């Protein structure tokens, strides 16, 4: 056992800087063998030099292995925390930039949100060509806004009437659909264009009308079209 303790302890000591995590158990085994052999030879009054050497070598090897494993875990945790913090900060910066993106336009002007260029081509402030059975609330009229879209990105983009909201004097307006093609939904291929019209029921005496476009559910970025 003394020879086994010495040999295993020596091998563990030599390889401990390279295979530390795999040599903890062999180092413990060598230490146990050395201790057991020392006790037996002490009772028999036999030489126990190899046993003691095995104990020393295995103890040093075990200490080196444990220190290296603890240091590796410490470095890994710090690196992991640093990466997590960096990604979190980057995500916060991206969200802040998206949330701060608010573009104001007028009729006939264009703006780009994400990879989609949106143009408010024209507006009919008192649209009347809707279905005869349609019910329009007293004191209200129908506003029709015509839009054009162009995809500048690398992937197909989707736009629809649901991407728009209308506000009259800061109050939300109801969407109006009792008209032919009252709702549009388009998938725009890369480099292609699409057009669509949206309809809202707005108060006849409204002084400040805005139509907001936002096709990104993960941000507060938007294009605000001011209707004169």
N, C-alpha and C positions, 0 to 999 in steps of 0.2 A: 504493500500500500504506500509505503514511503516513496518508492520509485515512481509509482503512478502519480502520486501527489506532486512530486518534483517535475515530472515530464509535462503533465497537464498544466501546472502552474506556470512553467516556463513558456509553453506554447501560448497560453492565454496572455501572458505579459507581453510577448512579442507582437501578437496580433490585436491586442486590445485597442490601439488607436484606430484600427481599420474596421474591426468587426465587434465593436463594444457591446452592442445590444444582444448579439448572439453568443457572447462569451460570459455573460453573467452567471448562468447556471453551471457551465463547466468550471468557472472559477470557484463557485461555492462548493462544487463537488470535490475539487482539488483541496480546498481548505478543510473540508470534513475528513477526507482521507488522511490528510497530514495530521490533524488533531487526533484521530482515532489511532493512527500508527504510533504517534508520539506517546500516547497514554499506554498502549500495549507494551512498547519497548521500554518505557520507564519502569513498568512493573517487572519486566524481565531483565532489567538492567542491561539492555543492549544499546548499541550506538544508534542514535536517532538524528544524525546530521541531515540525511536526505529528507526526513519528515519535516524537520524544522525549516529547511530550505524551501520545501514545498509549501509550507504554511506562509512563509514570508512572500514567496513569489505569487501565490494565489491571492493573498491579501492585497498586495500592491495592484495586481491585475484587476481584482474586483473593484478596488477604489477608483482606478482609472476608468473602468467601464461605466460605473455609476456616474462619475463626474461628467463624462462625455455625453451620456444619455440625458442627464439633467440639463446640460448646456444646450444640447440639440433641441430639447423640448422648449427651453426658454427662447431660443432663437426663432423656432417655428412659431410659437405663440405671438412673439413681437412682430414677426413678418406678416402673420395672418391678420393681426390687428391693424397694422399699417396699411395693408392692401384693402381691408374692409373699410377703413376710414377714408382712404383715397377714393374708392368707388362710391361711397356714400356722399362725399363732398362733390364728386363729379356729377352724381345724380341730382343733388340739390342745385348745383349751378345750372344744369340743363333745365330743370323744372323752373328755376327762377327766370331764366331767359325766355322760356316758353310763356310763362305766366305774365311776363312784362310786355309781351308782344301784343300791342293793340294798335291797329292801323285804321285811320279815318280816311274815307273817300267820299266823293260826290258822284252824282249820276254821270256816266260816261267815262269814269276813271277805273283803273285796275289796281289790284294789289295781290301779292303772293303770300299765301299762308302754307307753310310746309313746302310741298312740291306742286301745289296747285295755284295757278294764276286765275283770279276771279275778276270779271268785269261786269259792272252793272250797265248794260247797254242802253236801256230805256225804262221809263216808268209811266204807267197810266194810272193817274191818281183817282180817277172816277170810272173804273171799269164796269161796264154794264152788260157785256155779252156773256152772261151766265145763264144757267138753266132757269126757265120760267117758274119752276116750282120752288126755286131756292128762296130761303127766308133770310132777309137781311135785317138786322136789328134797327129799330127806329133811331135816327140820328147818326147812323153809320153809313159808310160807303165801302166799296171794294177797291183795294189797291192792287195793281198787278205790276210786278217787277220782273224784267227780263234779264237773265244772266247768261254769260258765256264763260266756259271753263277751259283751261289748257293745262295738260299734265307735263311738267318739266322734269319729273323724277325718273327713277330707274324701275319703278314698279307700277302696275295698274292701280289707279286711284278711283275711289267711289264717292260720288256726290249725290245728294238727294234733297228733296224739300225739307226733310227733317233736320238738315244742317243749318236752317235759318230760323231766326226769331225776329219778331217785329215789335217795336215799342213806339207808342204815340204819347208824347208828353210824359215819358218815363213809365207809362203803364203798358203791360204786356197785351198784345192784340191776338185775337183768335185766328187760327189758320182757316182759310176758306177753300172748300174743295168742290162745291157744287158748280163745276164748270168742266168743260171738256179738257182732258189732260190736266186736271187740277193737281195732280201729284206726279212728280218726275223722280226717277232714280236711274242714274247712269254710271256705268263703269267705263272709265276713260283709259285707253291704252297709252303707253309711253309715247309722248310726242304728239298725241291727238287732242282734239277739242270736242266739246259737247255744249249744248245749250239747254236751258230750261227756264220755266216761268213759275213764280210763286205768287200766291194770292193771300191777302190778309184783309180782315174786316176791321176798319179803323174808324174812329169818330170823325164825323164830317168837319168839325171845327178844330181838329188837332193842328197845332202849330209846329210841333217838333216831332218828326217821324224818323226813326232809325231802323235799318234792317241789319241784323248781325249775322255774320257767317262764321261758323266754327265747326270744322270737320274732325277735330282732334279731341277725343274724349278724355285724354290724359293731361290736358293743359287748359289754361284760361285764355290762351291766345285767340284773337278774333279779328275779323275785319268789320268795321262799322261803316255802313253806307248811309250818308245823310241825304234825306229826301227833302228837297227845297219846297 
